[in-house]
Amino acid sequence: MSAASDLRVDTYLDHLKVERGLSRHTLEAYAKDLGRWLTFLDDEGRVLDDADGTTVAAFLVKLAGDGLSARSQARYLSALRGLYKHLVRERYLREDPTALVDRPKLGRRLPAVLSRDEVIRLLAAPPGDGPREVRDRAMLHTMYAAGLRVSELVNLELNALNLETGFVVPHGKGDKRRVVPIGDFAKEALLDYLRDVRPGWAKPGSRPVFLTHHGRAMTR
């Protein structure tokens, strides 16, 4: 583990203690969360200074794989945001790698007309294993897991997917891009579609993820 990384985290914790007057219990929680981040960086062969948005997203995916809830993942991301904002403010770094990473989706409130079981059935639909059904399931799971607008979903391109790590980089309003971790269900649905369906529809050089059976990009 990098001594420089450890020192910068310790300096940040001192800042929280002196400038913000956080309690010992809260500081210990921050130290534990940031320590887990440093361990992850070390395992990945990285240090605090060269982490980017992709690294942060991969960390959140790792936390999800370890069984942490979306709320716990959001807590870790909040700790990282505080650390990196401090490092940028103190001019240790130029850019904040957490800036483009979306907060993990907490149990979003759904319209009252839909029960939890109905949402589960919706995500399982449409039934069948035909090419269109496989595509539509991938679209539903991706849209729900990443909290995408329809326009962001249909405009996803292949280079916006990193399914090995488990995140997408949608192109949002104002030409903004952000890194969004997705869960295993969405990842598996996308892999099924990309492996079994899209190759039979895609024309050479086609970049959109989701295509019609004629090989054209999906529209809203």
Residue frames as qw, qx, qy, qz and C-alpha x, y, z in Angstrom:
[[0.000, 0.890, 0.457, 0.000, 0.00, 0.00, 0.00],
 [0.408, 0.591, -0.029, 0.695, 1.40, 3.43, -0.93],
 [0.413, -0.371, -0.444, 0.703, 2.81, 5.42, 1.99],
 [0.005, -0.028, -0.132, -0.991, 1.85, 8.64, 0.19],
 [0.438, -0.397, -0.587, -0.553, -1.75, 7.44, -0.13],
 [0.558, -0.473, -0.622, 0.280, -1.85, 6.54, 3.57],
 [0.303, -0.214, -0.225, 0.901, -0.44, 9.95, 4.49],
 [0.168, -0.178, -0.298, -0.923, -3.01, 11.82, 2.42],
 [0.543, -0.484, -0.624, -0.285, -5.86, 9.88, 3.97],
 [0.529, -0.414, -0.501, 0.545, -4.45, 10.55, 7.44],
 [0.141, -0.049, -0.014, 0.989, -4.18, 14.26, 6.60],
 [0.354, -0.345, -0.477, -0.726, -7.78, 14.28, 5.43],
 [0.592, -0.498, -0.632, 0.047, -8.94, 12.57, 8.63],
 [0.389, -0.282, -0.328, 0.814, -7.06, 15.20, 10.65],
 [0.090, -0.150, -0.239, -0.955, -8.87, 17.86, 8.63],
 [0.504, -0.460, -0.597, -0.423, -12.22, 16.28, 9.46],
 [0.579, -0.445, -0.557, 0.396, -11.31, 16.16, 13.14],
 [0.311, -0.268, -0.175, 0.895, -10.03, 19.73, 13.42],
 [0.102, -0.028, -0.285, -0.953, -12.10, 21.65, 10.87],
 [0.531, -0.283, -0.509, -0.616, -15.39, 19.79, 11.17],
 [0.345, -0.364, 0.590, -0.633, -15.15, 18.52, 14.71],
 [0.792, -0.037, -0.485, -0.368, -16.30, 15.00, 13.89],
 [0.750, -0.511, 0.323, -0.270, -16.59, 12.51, 16.72],
 [0.227, -0.480, 0.842, 0.100, -14.09, 9.71, 17.27],
 [0.631, 0.224, 0.731, -0.131, -16.74, 7.16, 16.26],
 [0.595, 0.763, 0.138, -0.212, -17.44, 8.96, 12.97],
 [0.128, 0.797, -0.563, -0.179, -13.74, 9.35, 12.23],
 [0.435, -0.254, 0.864, 0.024, -13.19, 5.64, 12.82],
 [0.680, 0.477, 0.536, -0.149, -15.99, 4.86, 10.35],
 [0.430, 0.862, -0.186, -0.194, -14.39, 7.15, 7.74],
 [0.129, -0.652, 0.739, 0.107, -10.99, 5.56, 8.35],
 [0.607, 0.020, 0.793, -0.046, -12.43, 2.07, 7.92],
 [0.658, 0.663, 0.325, -0.147, -14.20, 2.96, 4.65],
 [0.315, 0.877, -0.342, -0.124, -11.20, 4.76, 3.19],
 [0.368, -0.496, 0.784, 0.058, -8.92, 1.95, 4.33],
 [0.718, 0.266, 0.642, -0.032, -11.01, -0.49, 2.32],
 [0.530, 0.841, 0.016, -0.113, -10.61, 1.81, -0.71],
 [0.007, -0.795, 0.598, 0.095, -6.83, 1.86, -0.28],
 [0.576, -0.183, 0.797, 0.014, -6.77, -1.93, -0.03],
 [0.711, 0.563, 0.414, -0.076, -8.80, -2.18, -3.24],
 [0.340, 0.897, -0.257, -0.114, -6.42, 0.20, -5.02],
 [0.279, -0.606, 0.742, 0.068, -3.45, -1.84, -3.85],
 [0.688, 0.115, 0.716, -0.020, -5.05, -5.05, -5.14],
 [0.621, 0.735, 0.271, -0.024, -5.61, -3.32, -8.50],
 [0.692, 0.040, 0.156, 0.704, -2.03, -2.07, -8.70],
 [0.116, 0.759, 0.208, 0.606, -3.12, 1.55, -8.35],
 [0.330, -0.203, -0.464, 0.797, -2.57, 4.39, -5.91],
 [0.058, 0.703, 0.504, -0.499, -4.77, 7.23, -4.70],
 [0.017, 0.596, -0.201, -0.777, -3.47, 9.66, -7.32],
 [0.120, 0.215, -0.724, -0.644, -4.11, 7.60, -10.46],
 [0.254, 0.398, 0.862, -0.183, -7.61, 6.32, -9.70],
 [0.175, -0.015, -0.367, -0.913, -10.23, 7.38, -12.23],
 [0.644, -0.015, 0.106, -0.757, -13.99, 7.10, -12.59],
 [0.787, 0.139, -0.553, -0.233, -13.67, 3.57, -13.92],
 [0.368, 0.169, -0.790, 0.459, -11.70, 2.55, -10.84],
 [0.310, -0.074, 0.473, -0.822, -14.32, 4.04, -8.53],
 [0.772, 0.072, -0.171, -0.608, -17.12, 2.27, -10.40],
 [0.682, 0.171, -0.710, 0.031, -15.20, -1.01, -10.20],
 [0.073, 0.158, -0.729, 0.662, -14.89, -0.51, -6.44],
 [0.565, -0.001, 0.249, -0.786, -18.66, -0.07, -6.10],
 [0.811, 0.152, -0.439, -0.356, -19.24, -3.19, -8.18],
 [0.455, 0.203, -0.798, 0.338, -16.82, -5.07, -5.90],
 [0.227, -0.104, 0.579, -0.776, -18.75, -3.87, -2.85],
 [0.750, 0.074, -0.050, -0.655, -21.99, -5.06, -4.41],
 [0.745, 0.215, -0.626, -0.084, -20.39, -8.42, -5.14],
 [0.239, 0.175, -0.779, 0.552, -19.33, -8.63, -1.50],
 [0.291, -0.520, -0.803, 0.017, -22.98, -8.32, -0.53],
 [0.108, -0.294, -0.315, 0.896, -23.12, -4.67, 0.53],
 [0.251, 0.737, 0.614, -0.127, -26.45, -2.92, 0.05],
 [0.343, 0.680, 0.252, 0.597, -26.91, 0.09, -2.23],
 [0.332, -0.927, -0.058, -0.166, -27.11, 2.25, 0.90],
 [0.732, -0.531, 0.227, 0.361, -23.75, 0.98, 2.13],
 [0.644, 0.286, 0.333, 0.627, -22.22, 1.48, -1.31],
 [0.080, 0.872, 0.208, 0.437, -23.54, 5.06, -1.30],
 [0.548, -0.828, 0.064, 0.101, -21.87, 5.61, 2.08],
 [0.745, -0.193, 0.311, 0.558, -18.52, 4.49, 0.68],
 [0.432, 0.569, 0.337, 0.613, -18.93, 6.74, -2.35],
 [0.203, -0.948, -0.135, -0.206, -19.75, 9.67, -0.07],
 [0.670, -0.635, 0.191, 0.333, -16.53, 9.05, 1.87],
 [0.661, 0.108, 0.386, 0.635, -14.54, 8.95, -1.38],
 [0.200, 0.815, 0.306, 0.450, -16.17, 12.15, -2.65],
 [0.393, -0.919, 0.002, 0.024, -15.19, 13.96, 0.53],
 [0.723, -0.388, 0.313, 0.479, -11.61, 12.71, 0.31],
 [0.568, 0.285, 0.429, 0.642, -11.12, 13.59, -3.34],
 [0.040, 0.919, 0.247, 0.305, -12.78, 17.01, -3.07],
 [0.520, -0.817, 0.133, 0.211, -10.32, 17.74, -0.28],
 [0.704, -0.168, 0.407, 0.557, -7.36, 16.55, -2.38],
 [0.393, 0.617, 0.395, 0.555, -8.45, 18.73, -5.31],
 [0.195, -0.959, -0.150, -0.139, -9.06, 21.72, -3.04],
 [0.568, -0.723, 0.275, 0.282, -5.60, 21.32, -1.52],
 [0.461, 0.775, -0.369, -0.223, -4.12, 20.93, -5.04],
 [0.518, -0.336, 0.781, 0.094, -2.82, 17.43, -4.51],
 [0.439, 0.286, 0.800, 0.292, -4.93, 16.42, -7.54],
 [0.089, 0.083, -0.312, -0.942, -6.36, 18.23, -10.53],
 [0.568, -0.133, -0.455, -0.673, -9.53, 16.19, -10.99],
 [0.540, -0.176, 0.626, -0.534, -11.98, 14.37, -8.76],
 [0.164, 0.100, -0.920, -0.341, -12.42, 10.78, -10.04],
 [0.118, 0.371, 0.865, -0.316, -15.75, 10.46, -8.22],
 [0.223, 0.353, 0.039, -0.908, -17.34, 13.38, -10.06],
 [0.497, 0.193, -0.520, -0.668, -18.76, 11.31, -12.92],
 [0.234, -0.069, -0.967, 0.068, -19.80, 8.31, -10.84],
 [0.522, -0.443, -0.289, -0.669, -23.51, 8.07, -10.09],
 [0.383, -0.310, 0.655, -0.573, -24.65, 7.40, -6.56],
 [0.084, -0.089, -0.988, -0.096, -25.83, 3.77, -6.27],
 [0.454, -0.341, -0.369, -0.736, -29.58, 3.60, -6.69],
 [0.206, -0.028, 0.773, -0.600, -31.33, 3.29, -3.36],
 [0.166, 0.411, 0.896, 0.008, -34.70, 1.53, -3.38],
 [0.101, -0.054, -0.230, -0.966, -36.43, 4.04, -5.62],
 [0.425, 0.331, 0.587, -0.605, -40.05, 4.72, -4.89],
 [0.069, 0.151, 0.815, 0.556, -42.24, 3.25, -7.58],
 [0.413, -0.228, -0.225, -0.853, -45.70, 4.42, -8.59],
 [0.463, -0.136, 0.647, -0.590, -48.27, 3.34, -6.03],
 [0.838, 0.236, -0.053, -0.489, -50.13, 1.36, -8.69],
 [0.732, 0.352, -0.581, 0.047, -47.20, -1.10, -8.88],
 [0.796, -0.570, 0.185, -0.081, -46.43, -3.49, -6.07],
 [0.254, -0.644, 0.698, 0.184, -42.97, -4.97, -5.55],
 [0.630, 0.082, 0.768, 0.082, -44.14, -8.29, -7.04],
 [0.575, 0.760, 0.290, -0.087, -45.53, -6.46, -10.06],
 [0.103, 0.883, -0.415, -0.191, -42.17, -4.76, -10.64],
 [0.445, -0.357, 0.809, 0.144, -40.43, -8.14, -10.44],
 [0.652, 0.413, 0.635, 0.020, -42.87, -9.53, -13.01],
 [0.388, 0.902, -0.006, -0.186, -42.29, -6.48, -15.21],
 [0.069, -0.755, 0.622, 0.194, -38.55, -7.06, -15.18],
 [0.529, -0.081, 0.840, 0.092, -39.09, -10.72, -16.01],
 [0.610, 0.648, 0.438, -0.125, -41.24, -9.75, -19.00],
 [0.788, 0.151, -0.130, -0.582, -41.69, -10.21, -21.83],
 [0.802, -0.201, 0.559, -0.065, -41.83, -14.01, -21.57],
 [0.864, 0.493, 0.095, 0.043, -40.09, -16.23, -24.06],
 [0.613, -0.473, 0.377, 0.509, -36.60, -16.62, -25.41],
 [0.607, 0.663, 0.319, 0.301, -37.05, -15.15, -28.88],
 [0.525, 0.206, -0.013, 0.825, -34.55, -12.51, -30.06],
 [0.120, -0.640, -0.131, -0.748, -36.89, -9.56, -29.42],
 [0.708, -0.655, -0.220, -0.147, -37.80, -10.82, -25.95],
 [0.787, -0.198, -0.141, 0.567, -34.12, -11.23, -25.06],
 [0.301, 0.379, 0.045, 0.874, -33.42, -7.69, -26.28],
 [0.352, -0.687, -0.210, -0.600, -36.40, -6.20, -24.46],
 [0.788, -0.548, -0.243, 0.140, -35.42, -7.89, -21.20],
 [0.648, -0.008, -0.082, 0.757, -31.91, -6.47, -21.55],
 [0.053, 0.527, 0.134, 0.837, -33.35, -3.00, -22.14],
 [0.571, -0.695, -0.262, -0.350, -35.70, -3.19, -19.15],
 [0.812, -0.423, -0.194, 0.351, -33.04, -4.45, -16.76],
 [0.531, 0.156, -0.012, 0.833, -30.47, -1.91, -17.96],
 [0.112, -0.627, -0.185, -0.748, -32.87, 1.02, -17.74],
 [0.668, -0.679, -0.218, -0.212, -34.00, 0.05, -14.23],
 [0.827, -0.289, -0.160, 0.454, -30.58, -0.89, -12.81],
 [0.483, 0.076, 0.032, 0.872, -28.84, 2.24, -14.09],
 [0.019, 0.726, 0.419, -0.546, -31.77, 4.62, -13.69],
 [0.253, -0.052, 0.484, 0.836, -31.54, 5.66, -17.35],
 [0.468, 0.502, 0.118, -0.718, -33.89, 7.87, -19.28],
 [0.815, 0.405, 0.415, -0.013, -35.32, 6.27, -22.42],
 [0.458, 0.870, -0.183, 0.002, -33.20, 8.61, -24.56],
 [0.199, -0.708, 0.677, -0.032, -30.05, 7.53, -22.70],
 [0.748, -0.054, 0.658, -0.072, -30.98, 3.88, -23.09],
 [0.774, 0.559, 0.297, 0.031, -31.55, 3.94, -26.84],
 [0.340, 0.896, -0.272, 0.086, -28.44, 6.08, -27.39],
 [0.666, -0.555, 0.488, 0.104, -26.09, 3.70, -25.55],
 [0.641, 0.618, -0.443, -0.109, -23.17, 2.62, -27.72],
 [0.938, -0.033, -0.310, 0.148, -20.96, -0.43, -27.35],
 [0.495, 0.345, -0.409, 0.684, -18.03, 1.61, -26.06],
 [0.363, -0.549, 0.194, -0.727, -20.26, 2.78, -23.18],
 [0.919, -0.306, -0.102, -0.227, -20.39, -0.75, -21.73],
 [0.186, 0.516, -0.795, 0.260, -17.88, -2.37, -19.42],
 [0.861, -0.261, -0.181, -0.398, -19.52, -5.64, -18.50],
 [0.693, 0.144, -0.600, 0.373, -16.36, -7.25, -17.20],
 [0.141, 0.102, -0.525, 0.833, -16.41, -4.77, -14.34],
 [0.099, -0.574, -0.809, 0.075, -20.15, -4.11, -14.44],
 [0.010, 0.651, 0.256, -0.715, -20.95, -0.52, -15.37],
 [0.446, 0.637, 0.481, 0.405, -22.25, 1.66, -18.19],
 [0.241, -0.345, -0.012, 0.907, -21.36, 5.22, -19.23],
 [0.301, 0.725, 0.613, 0.086, -24.55, 6.84, -20.56],
 [0.241, 0.165, 0.191, 0.937, -24.53, 10.04, -22.59],
 [0.054, -0.661, -0.664, 0.347, -26.90, 12.40, -20.79],
 [0.163, 0.940, 0.290, 0.076, -28.23, 15.92, -21.15],
 [0.074, -0.965, 0.233, 0.091, -25.78, 18.67, -21.97],
 [0.685, 0.537, -0.476, 0.124, -23.30, 16.20, -23.45],
 [0.362, -0.614, 0.603, -0.359, -22.54, 14.94, -19.94],
 [0.758, 0.092, -0.643, -0.055, -21.29, 11.42, -19.32],
 [0.492, -0.567, 0.486, -0.448, -21.34, 9.59, -16.02],
 [0.332, 0.215, -0.918, 0.031, -20.23, 6.18, -14.78],
 [0.706, -0.246, 0.135, -0.650, -23.11, 4.02, -13.52],
 [0.096, -0.209, 0.968, -0.102, -22.62, 0.62, -11.85],
 [0.735, -0.050, -0.287, -0.613, -25.23, -2.00, -12.72],
 [0.669, -0.324, 0.590, -0.314, -26.22, -5.19, -10.94],
 [0.303, -0.192, 0.910, 0.211, -25.80, -8.82, -11.91],
 [0.529, 0.506, 0.659, -0.171, -29.30, -9.18, -13.37],
 [0.391, 0.862, -0.031, -0.321, -28.77, -6.34, -15.84],
 [0.087, -0.637, 0.707, 0.294, -25.26, -7.56, -16.63],
 [0.428, 0.019, 0.899, 0.088, -26.48, -11.09, -17.39],
 [0.520, 0.678, 0.471, -0.221, -29.40, -9.81, -19.48],
 [0.247, 0.859, -0.288, -0.344, -27.03, -7.64, -21.52],
 [0.218, -0.447, 0.834, 0.240, -24.57, -10.48, -22.00],
 [0.545, 0.303, 0.781, -0.045, -27.36, -12.76, -23.25],
 [0.465, 0.824, 0.216, -0.242, -28.48, -10.14, -25.76],
 [0.097, 0.829, -0.466, -0.295, -24.97, -9.21, -26.92],
 [0.310, -0.316, 0.882, 0.165, -23.96, -12.85, -27.34],
 [0.394, 0.256, 0.882, 0.024, -27.11, -14.42, -28.76],
 [0.350, 0.770, 0.516, -0.136, -29.08, -11.69, -30.53],
 [0.068, 0.884, -0.106, -0.449, -27.20, -8.57, -31.53],
 [0.294, -0.390, 0.698, 0.524, -24.59, -10.29, -33.76],
 [0.365, 0.357, 0.821, 0.256, -27.38, -11.60, -35.99],
 [0.184, 0.880, 0.430, -0.079, -28.90, -8.14, -36.43],
 [0.238, -0.802, 0.146, 0.528, -25.89, -5.82, -36.50],
 [0.675, 0.721, 0.007, 0.157, -24.48, -4.36, -39.70],
 [0.742, 0.090, -0.154, 0.646, -20.70, -3.89, -40.04],
 [0.256, 0.261, -0.162, 0.917, -19.50, -1.02, -37.88],
 [0.430, -0.672, -0.396, -0.454, -22.81, -0.68, -36.04],
 [0.223, 0.304, -0.566, 0.733, -22.27, 1.06, -32.68],
 [0.564, -0.387, 0.114, -0.720, -25.66, 1.29, -30.89],
 [0.211, -0.176, 0.914, -0.299, -26.16, -1.37, -28.24],
 [0.472, 0.354, 0.728, -0.349, -29.85, -1.90, -28.88],
 [0.106, 0.196, -0.617, -0.755, -30.97, -2.61, -32.44],
 [0.768, 0.230, 0.143, -0.580, -34.15, -3.47, -34.28],
 [0.810, 0.019, 0.576, 0.106, -34.29, -6.79, -36.09],
 [0.640, 0.744, 0.112, 0.155, -33.45, -4.81, -39.25],
 [0.727, 0.010, -0.083, 0.681, -30.16, -3.73, -37.68],
 [0.072, 0.706, 0.070, 0.701, -31.21, -0.12, -37.13],
 [0.130, 0.106, -0.586, 0.793, -30.76, 1.82, -33.90],
 [0.165, -0.614, -0.760, 0.135, -33.73, 1.82, -31.55],
 [0.015, -0.425, -0.066, -0.903, -35.71, 5.04, -31.23],
 [0.177, 0.027, 0.603, -0.778, -37.86, 6.45, -28.45]]
